[in-house]
Structures are given as C-alpha cells and as structure tokens.
C-alpha cells in the first residue's frame, strides 16, 4: 500500500497498482516538460520502489536538465539505470557527467555504488572517499562511508571516521553526527558546543535544524531546542520537520504564545502531510492557553450588579449568519408566523448557584447548542418561527445558569409575537446525562408539556433527536418537507458533531456582532475547521458546507488572523462544490471577499446580465460593500 495525502491534508492509502496507474503515470505525463516537478516525481517513485517504471522518465529528466541542472539529470538517470541492474549503462552516464562537470561528490558516490554492485570493493572505497572529501556534507555519501567504517572498525572506527570527516573543509554534517554521539555518551556540553559551531557558519542546510532538534528531543534535552533552533528557524526556508520538533519543545515547556506564533506560520505554508500533526498541536496549545487564562480570570458571577447581562436573539438558524444576508439562498419564513422562543438550557447538575460568565467548554457549549438545534428544527419543519435567546455578559462571554429558567417569571418578558417558549436543563453525570425540556405557553405562563430522557454521555446527540421529535409533535407535527429543499436532518451518528458546530457557530456569531472580542475565542482554528471536516466526511450534507462558509464570513468580520491558512483549501472546496452542483457554489463571491480577491469579485459583478436574479445581484453588492 502507498500512503498519500489529498488536497485537504487527509491521509489516503491505495494499492501499488492503483498508485502506478492512477497517480504516478498520469503525473509523469502531466509534468513531462517540467524538470523540477518531474525530478520530484522520479525521486519519490524511486523511494517507493517503482524504479522499473522510470527508465523513460529518467531519460527525459537528463534531456531537460542538460542546460539547467546537468548534475541532477546525470545522477537521476544513473540511479534509475543502476536500480534496474543496467550497471554498464549507469557507469557510462555517470562518467559522461564527470567528463562534462568534473568529479562532483554526487557523481563520485553513485559511481562508487556501481562498483560496489559489481563487487569491486577497492574501487568503490576509493571513489566513495573521494566523494566524501569533495563534499563531506552529502548525506548519503557520508552515511555510507561511516557505515563501512563501523562495519570494519566497530564503534571506535565509526567515531574515528566522524572525527576525520569533521576535519574536512566546510564539514558541518559530520559535526552534527559527532554531537549526536556525544549526546549519547552524556557529554551534553560538548554536543552543544558542536551545535553552536555548526549554527555559527553560513553553509549548513535546512536539514541541520531538523537533526539538532530531533537529537536534543530524543536525548532528553528538549529545553535546549528553543535556544539553539528557535533563533535560527525560518518556516519559509527550513525543513518543516524542524518546526514540528520546535513546536513539541514549546509544548513541553508550556510556552503557548511562542507555539501559537510558530503554528500559524507553519499552517500558512499549506503542507498537506504535516497538517494532521499541526492540528494536534493546535488543540494542545489552545488547551494550554485556556488553562493559563482560566487561572488568571476565573468565571465571573453575572448577578446583574457587577456585570451587565444582555440577550443575543437569533431569529434564524445560527449558520445562516455571516453570509451577508444571502436571502436568495434561503426560503423566507412567513412574516406573520407565530414564534417559538428557545432559551439556552441550564447546567442543573453542578452548575453555579448564581449565573456565571464562562469560557467555552463542552457542557456550556451544549447548553446553547441544544436550544439552537431545537429552534432550527422548528424553523425548518413547522409553520412556527424558531428564535433562540442566549444570555451573554456585555463585552464578555456567554452566561451559564445553574437552574432551569422559571417559565412563570420569563413569560411576562416575552414579546407578544411569541406564542410558546421552551426551557431546558442538563444534568450531566459521569455515567449518565439527563436532558429535561419544558414547553410553555406565553399567554398565561402555562407549562404545556415536559419531556425528559436519560442516556449515556456518548448518546446525547441521539437523545436530542428524540426530544426534537417529541417537541414537533407538541407543535402539531413535522411537515413532510423542510422549508429549504437542501436541508436534511442530521443522521444520528453525525448529531454529536453537529451540536458541537452549533455551539461554536454561536460563539463566532457573537464575536462577529460585537458581543465579546476575538481574544476570548478558545480554539478558534478548530472552530473554523470543524464544519469543513464535517462537509468532507458527510459529503451530501449541504448544511455543513454552508456552516463552513458562514464561519469564514464571521471570521472576516471580526478580523481573524487565521484566515490565510484556509485560503487554498477553501478555493479547492469551492471548485468541488461547483463540480458537484452544490447549493454553496453560488456563494463563491463571499469566498473571494473573505480572501481579498477583489478583482475576481468585481469582474463577477460586472458580468451579471439583465436577466440575473435581482436578489442575487443585491447580495453581490452587499458582499462588495462589506468590510472586515
């Protein structure tokens, strides 16, 4: 099997035969005239053991490289011939290269391999040492020569070889490997001196930083990585694996500020294979940051005296916000439709005795997400308008209540268009979660129905679907079709993820509308990426796609610094949406706006003809006029 990564950074595994026919051969053909891309493909295919299928491509590489990078072309052609047991042909190519370019290290080392394959040890030794002398930093040549020294002289021979190679002019890689040996022997100060010597020169390659950081981490000296590697590391220039080692050091040292700064720089490189690792670091640093800030600022009591509480009212599903009022996308609700108001639920199983402002956490998020989902269900499956009321501290975060709202006290506060309202409470234990929902009639403050269900913690999503069914029955039953044709009720297995997204979407909505600051967001990157992962996993779920673009729109309005990380993935996402005729394809202008692609946006607006949908054109103008 071959492991690869798709355009969204997800790992995929396919058979070697599939890789050859579906990936390697088409890519070789596509890049037949591009020497840089062709080389990368050949090199990767050699590593994966496809040398037998590279004879024609390596000949093409040599042809392309003759006037560009001739040494590379001769070496690649020689290696492919050698791997195919054509030793005479390989020797001829390498000698031709030496006649044109001189005795370069790469040509010498590969010619040594030809003689080694023939069993000509003395000649191989002579050529190999000549190659090491020519460039002691050529990794494969140095490694091979040192392996021979160890084979013939044991550990003492290996160390002597390292010391000998370290004395060669311009040698830095032998010093790195000698430092590793000193670390293994416990001579940390000697190793550090060698590292400083290497980093004090101008000639070391990007891989040196990866080697230093990896060796220090493996030998329990991670605390030295920021000092030695952090000052030298440049994400746009150096090996990203060194960046990963540096991130681990920052995490171990709980230096989340430095870690988040480096993390953002690495994300912007858009390197698919390391994205899963970056995501793990992102979550870890967000957790560190949250704990650090929680120690500095404990939850604040929102008793109405010290803090001012305000209510955020959502009159449509939370994921329809952030799209510059894309009214052409959503079917309008009857303006005279009676309202069912949903209050954020309380944390009845251990919540604070007085309401508190709290940072986003799993239980607090759920108290808001259940109300948001039931309001959404009411909006889509009944003739009622579903509104959500969520309390927040003015300029701060959401409020969590420790007891279910008293319907008799709430009813007089409701506007006259509200016919019913719903309160609820969560009682979350270790083994069981109880969800209790109460339906009230505003007029007369009468409790019409109470529904309760207890489930294991991992079944909360399914429980909410059960409560939805019971609620809709009390409201007269669900319609045969949802208000928008693209809308679909989440599957049971997706419901847990869906609720998380609703809670996160509310936080983004609140910040984008001035209810708090972006600095209060905990795990912003995960919030923005969560619906993208949902959309990629449940590819038929149109709502998840809208959720993703909605989040980006909100991030644009509150000025998120993370948006550049999402540019390339989002453009690919929208291209696939257009190909699959997704309803979100027509939201492309919003994507252009979010990522500063003003020319594309202006051109698209200009080409709208007289037959264009007026609502869509009006929306386009809103998008153009919007500002972050």
C-alpha positions as CSV (number, residue, x, y, z in Angstrom):
1,X,0.0,0.0,0.0
2,X,1.0,3.6,-0.7
3,X,0.2,6.3,1.8
4,X,-0.5,9.8,0.4
5,X,-2.4,12.9,1.2
6,X,-5.3,14.5,-0.6
7,X,-5.8,18.2,-1.3
8,X,-7.3,18.7,2.2
9,X,-4.5,17.1,4.0
10,X,-6.3,13.8,4.7
11,X,-4.3,10.6,4.6
12,X,-5.3,8.1,2.0
13,X,-4.0,4.6,1.3
14,X,-4.1,2.9,-2.1
15,X,-2.6,-0.2,-3.6
16,X,0.7,0.0,-5.5
17,X,-1.1,-0.9,-8.8
18,X,-3.6,1.8,-8.3
19,X,-0.9,4.3,-7.5
20,X,1.1,3.4,-10.6
21,X,-1.9,3.7,-13.0
22,X,-3.9,6.4,-11.3
23,X,-1.3,8.7,-9.9
24,X,2.3,8.1,-11.0
25,X,1.9,7.6,-14.7
26,X,-0.6,10.5,-15.2
27,X,1.6,12.8,-13.1
28,X,4.7,11.9,-15.1
29,X,2.9,12.7,-18.3
30,X,1.4,15.9,-16.9
31,X,4.9,17.2,-15.9
32,X,6.8,15.8,-18.8
33,X,8.2,19.2,-19.7
34,X,8.7,20.5,-16.1
35,X,12.2,19.5,-14.9
36,X,11.6,20.4,-11.3
37,X,8.3,18.6,-10.9
38,X,9.5,15.6,-12.9
39,X,12.5,15.2,-10.7
40,X,10.3,15.3,-7.5
41,X,8.1,12.6,-9.0
42,X,11.0,10.4,-10.0
43,X,12.7,10.8,-6.6
44,X,9.5,9.9,-4.8
45,X,8.8,6.9,-7.0
46,X,12.4,5.6,-6.5
47,X,11.8,5.8,-2.8
48,X,8.5,3.8,-3.2
49,X,10.2,1.1,-5.3
50,X,9.0,2.0,-8.8
51,X,12.4,2.1,-10.5
52,X,11.3,-0.3,-13.2
53,X,8.7,2.2,-14.4
54,X,11.1,5.2,-14.5
55,X,13.5,4.4,-17.4
56,X,11.8,6.6,-19.9
57,X,11.1,9.4,-17.4
58,X,14.8,9.5,-16.2
59,X,16.0,9.8,-19.8
60,X,13.6,12.7,-20.2
61,X,14.9,14.2,-17.0
62,X,18.5,14.1,-18.3
63,X,17.4,15.7,-21.5
64,X,15.6,18.5,-19.7
65,X,18.4,19.1,-17.2
66,X,21.3,19.3,-19.6
67,X,21.2,23.0,-19.8
68,X,19.6,23.7,-16.4
69,X,20.9,21.4,-13.7
70,X,23.0,18.8,-15.6
71,X,24.4,17.1,-12.5
72,X,20.9,16.3,-11.3
73,X,20.0,14.8,-14.6
74,X,23.1,12.6,-14.8
75,X,22.7,11.4,-11.2
76,X,18.9,10.6,-11.6
77,X,19.5,8.7,-14.8
78,X,22.4,6.8,-13.3
79,X,20.4,5.8,-10.2
80,X,17.4,4.6,-12.2
81,X,19.7,2.5,-14.5
82,X,21.5,1.1,-11.5
83,X,18.3,0.1,-9.8
84,X,17.3,-1.7,-13.0
85,X,20.6,-3.7,-12.9
86,X,21.9,-1.9,-16.0
87,X,25.3,-1.2,-14.4
88,X,27.3,-0.6,-17.6
89,X,24.8,1.9,-18.8
90,X,24.7,3.6,-15.4
91,X,28.5,3.8,-15.4
92,X,28.6,5.3,-18.8
93,X,26.1,8.0,-17.9
94,X,27.9,8.9,-14.7
95,X,31.3,9.1,-16.4
96,X,29.8,11.3,-19.1
97,X,28.6,13.6,-16.4
98,X,32.1,13.7,-14.8
99,X,33.6,14.5,-18.2
100,X,31.3,17.4,-18.6
101,X,31.1,18.7,-15.0
102,X,34.2,17.3,-13.2
103,X,34.3,14.9,-10.3
104,X,31.4,16.1,-8.3
105,X,30.5,14.4,-5.0
106,X,27.2,13.0,-6.2
107,X,28.7,11.6,-9.4
108,X,31.6,10.0,-7.5
109,X,29.4,8.5,-4.8
110,X,27.0,7.0,-7.3
111,X,29.8,5.7,-9.5
112,X,31.1,4.0,-6.3
113,X,27.7,2.3,-5.9
114,X,28.1,0.9,-9.4
115,X,31.5,-0.7,-8.5
116,X,30.0,-1.9,-5.2
117,X,27.2,-3.7,-7.0
118,X,29.9,-5.4,-9.1
119,X,31.7,-6.5,-6.0
120,X,34.7,-4.2,-6.7
121,X,35.3,-3.2,-3.1
122,X,38.7,-1.4,-3.5
123,X,37.5,0.8,-6.4
124,X,34.2,1.5,-4.6
125,X,36.2,2.6,-1.5
126,X,38.4,4.8,-3.5
127,X,35.6,6.6,-5.3
128,X,33.5,6.9,-2.1
129,X,36.2,8.5,-0.1
130,X,36.9,10.9,-3.0
131,X,33.2,11.8,-2.9
132,X,33.3,12.4,0.9
133,X,36.4,14.6,0.5
134,X,34.7,16.6,-2.2
135,X,31.6,17.2,-0.1
136,X,31.6,15.9,3.4
137,X,28.0,17.1,3.9
138,X,26.5,14.9,1.1
139,X,24.3,12.8,3.4
140,X,24.0,9.5,1.5
141,X,27.8,9.5,0.7
142,X,28.8,10.3,4.3
143,X,26.3,7.8,5.8
144,X,27.6,5.0,3.5
145,X,31.2,5.8,4.2
146,X,30.6,5.8,8.0
147,X,28.7,2.6,7.8
148,X,31.7,1.0,6.2
149,X,34.0,2.4,9.0
150,X,31.7,0.9,11.6
151,X,31.4,-2.4,9.9
152,X,35.2,-2.7,9.7
153,X,36.3,-1.0,12.9
154,X,33.3,-1.2,15.2
155,X,32.1,1.9,17.2
156,X,35.7,3.1,17.6
157,X,36.1,3.0,13.8
158,X,32.8,4.9,13.4
159,X,33.8,7.7,15.8
160,X,37.3,7.9,14.2
161,X,35.6,8.3,10.8
162,X,33.4,11.1,12.2
163,X,36.3,12.9,13.6
164,X,38.2,12.5,10.4
165,X,35.3,13.7,8.3
166,X,34.7,16.7,10.6
167,X,38.2,18.0,9.8
168,X,37.4,18.3,6.1
169,X,36.9,21.8,4.8
170,X,33.4,23.1,5.1
171,X,32.2,20.0,7.0
172,X,29.1,20.6,9.1
173,X,27.1,17.4,8.9
174,X,29.9,15.3,10.4
175,X,29.9,17.7,13.3
176,X,26.2,17.2,13.8
177,X,26.6,13.5,13.9
178,X,29.5,13.7,16.2
179,X,27.4,15.9,18.5
180,X,24.8,13.2,18.5
181,X,27.4,10.7,19.6
182,X,28.4,13.0,22.4
183,X,24.8,13.3,23.5
184,X,24.5,9.5,23.6
185,X,27.6,9.5,25.8
186,X,26.1,12.0,28.1
187,X,28.5,14.8,27.2
188,X,25.8,17.5,26.7
189,X,28.1,20.5,26.9
190,X,30.4,19.1,24.2
191,X,27.4,18.4,22.0
192,X,26.1,21.9,22.4
193,X,29.5,23.4,21.6
194,X,29.4,21.4,18.3
195,X,25.9,22.5,17.5
196,X,26.8,26.2,18.2
197,X,29.8,25.8,15.9
198,X,27.6,24.5,13.1
199,X,24.9,27.2,13.5
200,X,27.6,29.8,13.6
201,X,28.5,29.0,10.0
202,X,26.6,30.1,6.8
203,X,26.9,26.8,4.9
204,X,24.6,24.4,6.8
205,X,21.4,23.1,5.1
206,X,17.8,23.3,6.3
207,X,18.0,19.6,7.5
208,X,20.6,20.6,10.1
209,X,18.0,22.2,12.2
210,X,15.8,19.1,12.0
211,X,18.8,17.0,13.1
212,X,19.7,19.2,16.0
213,X,16.1,19.5,17.3
214,X,15.4,15.8,16.8
215,X,18.6,14.7,18.6
216,X,18.1,17.0,21.5
217,X,14.5,15.9,22.0
218,X,15.4,12.2,21.8
219,X,18.1,12.6,24.4
220,X,16.0,14.5,27.0
221,X,17.4,17.9,26.2
222,X,14.3,19.4,24.7
223,X,14.6,22.5,26.8
224,X,17.7,23.5,24.7
225,X,15.7,23.4,21.4
226,X,14.2,26.9,21.6
227,X,17.5,28.4,22.5
228,X,19.5,26.6,19.7
229,X,17.0,26.1,17.0
230,X,14.3,28.7,17.7
231,X,16.5,31.6,17.0
232,X,17.7,30.2,13.6
233,X,14.5,28.6,12.3
234,X,12.7,30.2,9.4
235,X,9.5,28.3,8.4
236,X,9.5,29.6,4.9
237,X,13.1,28.4,4.4
238,X,13.8,25.4,6.6
239,X,12.6,21.9,6.9
240,X,9.1,21.8,8.4
241,X,10.0,18.8,10.5
242,X,12.4,21.0,12.4
243,X,9.3,23.2,13.0
244,X,7.4,20.3,14.4
245,X,10.2,19.5,16.8
246,X,10.3,23.1,17.9
247,X,6.5,23.0,18.5
248,X,6.9,19.9,20.7
249,X,9.6,21.7,22.7
250,X,7.3,24.8,23.2
251,X,4.5,22.4,24.2
252,X,6.7,20.6,26.7
253,X,7.9,23.9,28.2
254,X,4.2,25.2,28.2
255,X,5.3,28.2,26.1
256,X,1.9,28.5,24.2
257,X,2.5,32.1,23.0
258,X,5.6,31.1,21.1
259,X,4.0,27.8,20.0
260,X,0.9,29.5,18.5
261,X,3.0,32.1,16.6
262,X,5.1,29.3,15.0
263,X,2.0,27.2,14.4
264,X,0.3,30.0,12.4
265,X,3.4,30.4,10.3
266,X,3.6,26.6,9.6
267,X,-0.1,26.4,8.7
268,X,0.4,29.2,6.1
269,X,2.9,27.0,4.3
270,X,-0.1,24.7,3.4
271,X,1.9,21.5,3.5
272,X,-0.6,18.7,3.5
273,X,1.4,15.8,5.0
274,X,2.1,17.7,8.3
275,X,-1.4,19.2,8.7
276,X,-2.7,16.4,11.0
277,X,0.2,17.0,13.3
278,X,-0.3,20.7,13.2
279,X,-4.0,20.2,14.2
280,X,-2.9,18.2,17.2
281,X,-0.5,20.9,18.3
282,X,-3.3,23.5,17.7
283,X,-5.6,21.7,20.1
284,X,-2.8,21.2,22.6
285,X,-1.8,24.9,22.6
286,X,-5.4,26.0,22.8
287,X,-5.8,23.9,25.9
288,X,-2.7,25.3,27.4
289,X,-3.8,28.8,26.6
290,X,-7.2,28.1,28.1
291,X,-5.8,26.8,31.3
292,X,-3.4,29.7,31.6
293,X,-6.1,32.3,31.1
294,X,-8.6,30.4,33.3
295,X,-6.1,30.8,36.2
296,X,-5.8,34.5,35.6
297,X,-9.5,35.1,35.1
298,X,-11.9,32.8,37.0
299,X,-15.6,32.6,35.9
300,X,-17.3,35.9,36.9
301,X,-20.7,35.9,38.7
302,X,-23.3,37.6,36.5
303,X,-25.6,38.7,39.2
304,X,-26.6,41.8,37.5
305,X,-24.7,44.1,39.8
306,X,-21.0,43.7,38.9
307,X,-21.7,42.6,35.3
308,X,-24.3,43.7,32.7
309,X,-26.1,40.8,31.1
310,X,-27.6,41.2,27.6
311,X,-29.6,38.8,25.4
312,X,-28.5,37.7,21.9
313,X,-31.5,36.9,19.9
314,X,-31.2,34.8,16.8
315,X,-34.3,34.8,14.5
316,X,-33.0,32.2,12.1
317,X,-30.6,29.2,12.2
318,X,-27.2,30.3,13.5
319,X,-25.3,29.1,10.4
320,X,-27.3,31.5,8.1
321,X,-25.5,34.4,9.7
322,X,-22.1,35.6,8.3
323,X,-23.2,35.2,4.7
324,X,-24.1,38.9,4.1
325,X,-27.8,38.1,4.3
326,X,-27.9,35.6,1.4
327,X,-31.7,35.8,1.2
328,X,-31.7,34.3,-2.3
329,X,-30.4,31.0,-0.8
330,X,-33.0,30.6,2.0
331,X,-36.8,30.3,1.6
332,X,-38.4,33.1,3.6
333,X,-40.5,32.4,6.7
334,X,-44.0,33.8,6.8
335,X,-43.6,37.2,8.5
336,X,-46.7,36.6,10.5
337,X,-45.6,33.2,11.7
338,X,-46.0,32.8,15.5
339,X,-42.8,32.5,17.3
340,X,-41.5,29.7,19.5
341,X,-38.6,31.1,21.6
342,X,-35.9,28.8,22.9
343,X,-33.9,29.8,25.9
344,X,-30.3,28.5,26.4
345,X,-30.5,25.5,28.7
346,X,-29.1,25.4,32.2
347,X,-26.4,23.2,33.8
348,X,-28.5,21.7,36.6
349,X,-26.0,19.0,37.5
350,X,-23.3,21.1,39.2
351,X,-23.8,24.5,37.6
352,X,-23.0,27.6,39.6
353,X,-25.5,28.8,42.3
354,X,-25.7,32.2,40.6
355,X,-25.3,32.7,36.8
356,X,-21.7,32.9,35.6
357,X,-19.9,34.1,32.6
358,X,-17.7,31.3,31.4
359,X,-15.2,30.4,28.7
360,X,-16.4,27.9,26.0
361,X,-16.3,24.4,27.3
362,X,-18.1,21.2,26.3
363,X,-21.0,21.4,28.8
364,X,-21.5,25.1,28.4
365,X,-21.5,24.8,24.7
366,X,-24.1,22.0,24.9
367,X,-26.5,24.2,26.9
368,X,-26.6,26.6,24.0
369,X,-26.4,24.0,21.2
370,X,-29.5,22.1,22.2
371,X,-31.6,25.3,22.2
372,X,-30.1,26.3,18.8
373,X,-30.8,22.9,17.3
374,X,-34.4,22.8,18.5
375,X,-35.0,26.3,17.2
376,X,-33.5,25.2,13.8
377,X,-35.8,22.2,13.7
378,X,-38.8,24.3,14.5
379,X,-37.8,26.8,11.7
380,X,-37.5,24.0,9.1
381,X,-40.2,21.5,10.0
382,X,-43.1,23.7,11.3
383,X,-45.1,26.8,10.4
384,X,-43.6,28.5,13.5
385,X,-40.6,30.8,13.6
386,X,-37.9,29.4,15.8
387,X,-35.9,32.1,17.8
388,X,-33.1,31.5,20.2
389,X,-32.3,33.6,23.2
390,X,-28.9,33.3,24.7
391,X,-27.6,35.4,27.6
392,X,-24.1,36.9,27.4
393,X,-22.1,39.3,29.6
394,X,-21.8,42.6,27.7
395,X,-18.4,42.7,26.2
396,X,-17.7,39.2,27.6
397,X,-18.7,35.6,27.1
398,X,-21.9,33.5,27.4
399,X,-23.7,33.1,30.7
400,X,-24.3,29.6,32.2
401,X,-27.2,29.2,34.6
402,X,-27.3,26.6,37.4
403,X,-31.1,26.2,37.4
404,X,-33.7,25.9,34.7
405,X,-35.4,29.2,33.9
406,X,-38.7,29.8,35.7
407,X,-41.3,30.0,33.0
408,X,-43.7,32.0,35.1
409,X,-41.0,34.6,35.5
410,X,-39.9,34.6,31.9
411,X,-43.4,34.7,30.3
412,X,-44.0,38.4,31.1
413,X,-40.7,39.3,29.4
414,X,-41.6,37.7,26.1
415,X,-42.8,40.0,23.2
416,X,-46.4,39.4,22.0
417,X,-45.4,37.6,18.8
418,X,-44.1,34.7,21.0
419,X,-46.8,32.0,21.3
420,X,-44.7,29.4,23.0
421,X,-41.3,29.2,24.6
422,X,-39.0,26.3,25.6
423,X,-36.7,26.0,28.6
424,X,-34.5,23.1,29.5
425,X,-31.8,21.7,31.7
426,X,-28.9,19.3,31.5
427,X,-27.9,17.1,34.4
428,X,-24.5,15.6,33.4
429,X,-23.0,12.9,35.5
430,X,-20.1,10.6,34.8
431,X,-22.3,7.6,33.7
432,X,-25.5,9.4,32.6
433,X,-26.8,12.6,31.2
434,X,-30.4,13.7,31.7
435,X,-32.0,16.2,29.3
436,X,-35.2,17.8,30.5
437,X,-37.3,20.1,28.2
438,X,-40.3,22.1,29.1
439,X,-42.8,23.7,26.6
440,X,-44.6,26.8,27.9
441,X,-47.4,28.9,26.5
442,X,-46.6,32.6,26.9
443,X,-50.1,33.7,27.5
444,X,-51.0,32.6,31.0
445,X,-47.4,31.3,31.6
446,X,-48.7,27.7,31.4
447,X,-46.4,24.7,31.2
448,X,-47.9,22.6,28.4
449,X,-45.5,19.6,28.3
450,X,-42.4,18.3,30.0
451,X,-40.1,15.8,28.3
452,X,-37.1,14.0,29.8
453,X,-34.6,11.5,28.7
454,X,-31.5,9.9,30.3
455,X,-28.7,8.5,28.2
456,X,-25.0,7.6,28.3
457,X,-22.8,10.6,27.6
458,X,-21.9,9.4,24.1
459,X,-25.6,9.2,23.2
460,X,-26.6,12.9,23.9
461,X,-26.9,13.6,20.1
462,X,-29.4,10.8,19.7
463,X,-31.3,12.0,22.7
464,X,-31.7,15.5,21.2
465,X,-33.2,13.9,18.1
466,X,-35.7,12.1,20.3
467,X,-36.6,15.4,22.0
468,X,-36.9,17.1,18.7
469,X,-39.5,14.5,17.5
470,X,-41.5,14.9,20.7
471,X,-41.4,18.7,20.5
472,X,-42.5,18.8,16.9
473,X,-45.4,16.5,17.9
474,X,-46.5,19.0,20.5
475,X,-46.3,21.8,17.9
476,X,-48.6,19.9,15.5
477,X,-46.2,17.5,13.9
478,X,-43.4,17.9,11.4
479,X,-44.0,18.9,7.8
480,X,-43.5,16.4,5.0
481,X,-40.7,18.6,3.5
482,X,-38.3,21.1,5.1
483,X,-38.6,24.8,4.4
484,X,-35.4,24.6,2.2
485,X,-35.1,21.6,-0.2
486,X,-31.4,21.3,0.6
487,X,-31.9,20.9,4.3
488,X,-31.7,17.5,5.9
489,X,-32.0,16.4,9.5
490,X,-28.5,15.2,10.7
491,X,-28.0,11.5,11.0
492,X,-27.8,10.1,14.5
493,X,-24.1,9.3,14.1
494,X,-23.4,12.9,13.0
495,X,-25.5,14.6,15.7
496,X,-22.8,14.9,18.3
497,X,-20.5,16.7,15.7
498,X,-23.5,18.8,14.6
499,X,-24.2,20.1,18.1
500,X,-20.6,21.0,18.7
501,X,-20.7,23.0,15.5
502,X,-23.9,24.8,16.5
503,X,-22.3,25.9,19.8
504,X,-19.1,27.0,18.1
505,X,-21.1,28.8,15.4
506,X,-22.8,30.8,18.1
507,X,-19.5,32.0,19.6
508,X,-18.3,33.1,16.2
509,X,-21.6,34.9,15.6
510,X,-21.5,36.6,19.0
511,X,-17.9,37.8,18.4
512,X,-18.6,39.0,14.8
513,X,-21.5,41.1,16.2
514,X,-19.6,42.7,18.9
515,X,-20.6,40.5,21.9
516,X,-17.1,39.9,23.1
517,X,-13.7,40.0,21.5
518,X,-11.8,37.5,19.3
519,X,-9.1,37.2,22.0
520,X,-11.7,35.4,24.1
521,X,-12.1,32.6,21.5
522,X,-10.6,29.4,22.7
523,X,-9.6,27.0,19.9
524,X,-10.5,29.4,17.1
525,X,-8.7,27.3,14.4
526,X,-10.7,24.2,15.4
527,X,-13.9,26.2,15.3
528,X,-13.3,27.4,11.8
529,X,-12.2,24.0,10.5
530,X,-14.8,21.8,12.3
531,X,-17.6,22.2,9.7
532,X,-15.1,21.7,6.8
533,X,-14.2,18.3,8.2
534,X,-17.9,17.6,8.6
535,X,-18.5,18.6,5.0
536,X,-15.7,16.4,3.8
537,X,-16.9,13.4,5.8
538,X,-20.6,13.8,5.1
539,X,-20.3,15.0,1.5
540,X,-24.0,15.1,0.8
541,X,-24.7,17.4,3.8
542,X,-25.2,20.8,2.3
543,X,-25.8,22.4,5.7
544,X,-22.2,21.5,6.8
545,X,-20.9,23.3,3.7
546,X,-22.9,26.4,4.5
547,X,-21.7,26.2,8.1
548,X,-18.1,26.3,6.9
549,X,-18.6,29.4,4.7
550,X,-20.7,31.0,7.4
551,X,-17.8,30.6,9.8
552,X,-15.3,32.2,7.4
553,X,-17.7,35.1,6.8
554,X,-17.8,35.8,10.6
555,X,-14.1,35.4,10.9
556,X,-13.7,38.0,8.2
557,X,-15.9,40.4,10.1
558,X,-14.1,40.1,13.4
559,X,-10.6,40.2,11.7
560,X,-9.3,36.8,12.3
561,X,-5.6,36.3,11.7
562,X,-6.1,32.7,10.8
563,X,-7.9,33.2,7.5
564,X,-4.9,33.0,5.2
565,X,-4.4,29.4,6.4
566,X,-7.8,28.4,4.9
567,X,-7.4,30.2,1.5
568,X,-6.1,27.3,-0.7
569,X,-8.3,24.7,0.9
570,X,-11.4,26.8,0.5
571,X,-10.7,27.5,-3.1
572,X,-10.4,23.8,-3.8
573,X,-13.5,23.2,-1.7
574,X,-15.5,25.7,-3.8
575,X,-14.2,24.2,-7.1
576,X,-15.5,20.8,-6.0
577,X,-18.8,22.4,-4.9
578,X,-19.2,23.8,-8.4
579,X,-18.4,20.5,-10.0
580,X,-20.9,18.7,-7.7
581,X,-23.6,21.4,-8.2
582,X,-23.8,22.1,-4.5
583,X,-26.0,25.0,-3.4
584,X,-23.0,26.7,-1.9
585,X,-21.3,27.1,-5.3
586,X,-23.1,30.4,-5.7
587,X,-21.6,31.7,-2.5
588,X,-18.2,31.9,-4.3
589,X,-18.2,35.7,-4.3
590,X,-18.2,35.6,-0.5
591,X,-15.1,33.5,-0.6
592,X,-13.4,36.0,-2.9
593,X,-14.3,38.8,-0.5
594,X,-13.0,36.9,2.6
595,X,-9.7,36.2,1.0
596,X,-9.2,39.6,-0.5
597,X,-9.7,38.5,-4.2
598,X,-11.2,41.9,-5.2
599,X,-10.5,41.6,-8.9
600,X,-12.4,38.3,-9.2
601,X,-15.3,39.7,-7.2
602,X,-15.5,43.0,-9.2
603,X,-15.3,41.1,-12.5
604,X,-18.1,38.7,-11.5
605,X,-20.3,41.6,-10.5
606,X,-19.7,43.3,-13.9
607,X,-20.8,40.3,-15.9
608,X,-24.2,40.0,-14.3
609,X,-26.6,40.5,-17.1
610,X,-30.1,42.0,-17.2
611,X,-31.7,38.6,-16.5
612,X,-29.7,38.0,-13.3
613,X,-31.7,37.3,-10.2
614,X,-32.2,40.8,-8.6
615,X,-31.9,39.3,-5.1
616,X,-28.6,37.7,-6.0
617,X,-27.3,40.9,-7.6
618,X,-28.3,42.9,-4.5
619,X,-26.5,40.3,-2.3
620,X,-23.4,40.7,-4.5
621,X,-23.4,44.4,-3.9
622,X,-23.6,43.8,-0.2
623,X,-20.7,41.4,-0.4
624,X,-18.6,44.0,-2.3
625,X,-19.5,46.7,0.2
626,X,-18.9,44.7,3.3
627,X,-15.8,45.4,5.4
628,X,-13.9,43.3,8.0
